[in-house]
Amino acid sequence: MFYIYCVKKTLANIIKDNYMKTFIKKFTPVVLLLLQLNSYGQMTYIGLKEEANVRNAQSYLFNNMVETYWPETQIIDNYLYVPTINGIYRKNLNTLNTVDWELYAFEGIPIIDFIKNNDTIMAATAIWSNKELLLLSTDNGLTYEDYTPASFPYIEDKGRILRIAQNPHNRNTVAFMHLGQGGVSLSVDFGLNWAPQNTFIGGYQDWFIDFNPNDTTNIFHTGEQIYFNSYINATYDNGASWSTVESIPNHCTHSIAFHPFDKNIIVSAGEERLAKSTNQGLTWVTVGFVPEYIFKVIYDKENPNILYASGDTHGDSDDLRIHRSTDGGDSWHVFYEETIENSDGILDIHLYSDKLIIYTLVNGVYYLDLNTFNVNNVEYENELVVYPNPAESFIYVKSNYTINNVKIYNLQGNFVKVINKTSTFIDLHHLSSGLYFFLIDTEIGLISRKVLIK
């Protein structure tokens, strides 16, 4: 059963006084900035640099006993919604020529995720507590109540909601991934009553939960276990039973992209790895290694052969990089790269009306117009040749552009060889038989190739 009462302003005041006091406003006008810091910089800044700085929010929350904070953005009815440490901001995507954002709901509350039915919003807070873990507004965010279930599975009177997912065909059916007594719970009445489904949780990082839109009895949740194994857990019977469908020493699986209409085809994003399933997640095949922790992979719903992926380079880097596949996720190349000083990667991307919406970790939100995008490093993919394939004792890598180095990975994502020279002849004698991935760094971008060694 539930206890529901109006949330007092105590928490909001603490956060605003300690962190947000200098810039919290209902609307935040900022000077429009077009960042073109390299020869083909074409991303357009549209705001929230200070308000949505994830690293600053993580530092503040860590000092208040919250170890992880990875907000989940959404596009709903032509609006982009961005949860922040100060509530949910939103922007009408038909006004991309401005940097104005509305502080839409839950002002002063650190929000990590939310779902929405018309004027009703349920939000998960980034609070480690025994109350105010879920907030509910029935008036489009103007007022709200504590919606934390009295039966929440706490440990030592503490708990957290990590993610909320909503059944796209029945908006009252909701899945929760939570900490305390960790696991997954389902609700069929928009969070009023919960039914625990699965007690597994990774314990180190737990990132993702969602319904397969083409078969909503199929739900996935993903993350990282304490001993650095990624995991993908799935149910195929509405939560009655669960199984671990992948667990490998690849640290974390951050997200899953579902094919627009085929329930069997799914692509996962992890730490420097992309994988694909063609049997509804029962088995997975690595389809690419990239030099980022990939946080998000998305389909072009108008053309499912095209996917985009992006994330954060491990370690210091000023590069923002987007990868693209044009063959349904089977191979990947760098589609766009831009250097922004003191940047820290990309947390989320969306495709909206031929524009890539790009949510960075520290620099706010940008868009890249695909209709006017000046292609600099995409078409060369067919000009790079790796042969013979399958190979035995040697292989050639040839390109019309200078090759800086070639890195070879095994299926576990471990380096097995690095060629730090422009030579395109590679000796393979020391490699055992099996499938490998060649990550080829050329003067205008990266491209990966799968190679079978006999």
Secondary structure as UniProt FT lines:
FT   HELIX           10..15
FT   HELIX           16..20
FT   TURN            21..23
FT   TURN            39..40
FT   STRAND          44..47
FT   TURN            49..52
FT   HELIX           54..62
FT   TURN            63..65
FT   STRAND          74..76
FT   TURN            77..78
FT   STRAND          79..84
FT   TURN            85..86
FT   STRAND          87..92
FT   TURN            93..94
FT   TURN            96..97
FT   STRAND          102..105
FT   TURN            107..108
FT   STRAND          111..117
FT   TURN            118..119
FT   STRAND          120..125
FT   STRAND          134..137
FT   TURN            140..141
FT   STRAND          145..146
FT   TURN            150..151
FT   TURN            156..157
FT   STRAND          158..166
FT   TURN            168..169
FT   TURN            171..172
FT   STRAND          174..179
FT   TURN            180..182
FT   STRAND          183..187
FT   TURN            190..191
FT   STRAND          195..198
FT   STRAND          203..212
FT   TURN            213..214
FT   STRAND          215..225
FT   TURN            226..227
FT   STRAND          230..235
FT   TURN            238..239
FT   STRAND          243..248
FT   STRAND          253..258
FT   TURN            263..264
FT   STRAND          266..277
FT   TURN            280..281
FT   STRAND          285..299
FT   TURN            301..302
FT   TURN            304..305
FT   STRAND          307..312
FT   STRAND          319..325
FT   TURN            328..329
FT   STRAND          333..339
FT   TURN            341..342
FT   STRAND          346..352
FT   TURN            353..354
FT   STRAND          355..360
FT   STRAND          365..369
FT   TURN            370..372
FT   HELIX           379..383
FT   STRAND          384..387
FT   STRAND          394..399
FT   STRAND          403..409
FT   TURN            411..412
FT   STRAND          415..419
FT   STRAND          425..427
FT   TURN            429..430
FT   STRAND          434..442
FT   TURN            443..444
FT   STRAND          445..453
//
